Amino acid sequence: MQRFVSALACAGTGLAFVLPAPAQTIQIDKTNKTIAISTTDEATATADIAAVTVGFEVFRPDYHSAYADGGKISHAVMDALHKSGVDDKSIESTGQSLQRNTEFDDKDTKEMRAAKQFVFSQSWEVSVPPQSAAEVIRVAVAAGANKSGAIDWRLSDRKALQAKAAANALVKARAVASRMADGLHVKLGDLVYASNQAPVVPLFPPRPGLTVDTSESTIGVQPNLLPALEIRPQTIREEATVYAVFAIE
């Protein structure tokens, strides 16, 4: 309201009023009166992609046995995913490492530490429809993927959701401008300018996944012997801030 009153004051004296809109200058004078509104709104949709983290780590007393056993689990996990219907283009490697273990539990005995001198780890991101996420986790864990289960929920057409959020914000801007016009006893005219501020996508830390106790290997366990997890897709939200300028009559 204060911005609008100031604009009218400028218009009444014939002075030019420049709005802070990128790459464009809106002039307000006696023949061009406007209302400027900045509003924020959102749009939501259910995620249609589940990016599942599948991985494992194995501890062994020496470098060679850690690599050898890690390789066996690696191939077993890939084979299990392929047999469950996941194709190669849906699987991306996210990390692999073979190094000396430097983290031990204070309760570990000397013999236990000796058996865990080296650690081999590997992980992948498996992108599937939400309804397939539970099956991916089940078959991967049965194949030895004892560090699996984190899911990054995504939307295949994120730009469409962003556009919907911007459209919602523009509708809200017109409603606010209309109420302001009514309060000032003027008639709201056409939209003369609008800009959409690009949303800032926050970076979130990875969500924790399912971790299986490495002291009890699941290698060779039939997937149908493991219970299916109840997994539901998350709701994806997009927010947009719109700066809109409306003419008044």
BELBEL-V603898 format. One record per backbone hydrogen bond with DSSP energy under -1.0 kcal/mol. NH is the residue of the N-H (numbers start at 1). CO is the residue of the C=O. Records with the same first field share a line. If there is no record, write none. Layout:
NH: CO ; CO
This chain:
5: 1
6: 2
7: 3
8: 4
9: 5
10: 6
11: 7
12: 8
13: 9
15: 10
21: 19
24: 21
32: 29
35: 246
37: 244
39: 242
41: 240
43: 238
45: 236
47: 234
48: 154
49: 154
50: 128
51: 152
52: 50 ; 126
53: 150
54: 124
56: 122
58: 120
60: 118
66: 62
67: 63
68: 64
69: 65
70: 66
71: 67
72: 68
73: 69
74: 70
75: 71
76: 72
77: 73
78: 74
79: 75
80: 76
81: 77
82: 78
83: 79
84: 80
85: 82
86: 81
90: 87
91: 88
92: 125
94: 123
95: 123
97: 121
99: 119
101: 117
108: 105
113: 109
114: 110
115: 111
116: 113
118: 60
119: 99
120: 58
121: 97
122: 56
123: 95
124: 54
125: 92
126: 52
127: 90
128: 50
132: 129
133: 130
136: 132
137: 133
138: 134
139: 135
140: 136
141: 137
142: 138
143: 139
144: 141
145: 140
146: 144
147: 55
148: 210
149: 53
152: 51
154: 49
161: 157
162: 158
163: 159
164: 160
165: 161
166: 162
167: 163
168: 164
169: 165
170: 166
171: 167
172: 168
173: 169
174: 170
175: 171
176: 172
177: 173
178: 174
179: 175
180: 176
181: 177
182: 178
183: 179
184: 180
185: 182
186: 181
189: 247
192: 245
193: 245
195: 243
197: 241
210: 148
212: 146
216: 213
221: 218
225: 222
226: 223
236: 45
238: 43
240: 41
242: 39
243: 195
244: 37
245: 193
246: 35
247: 190
248: 33
249: 187
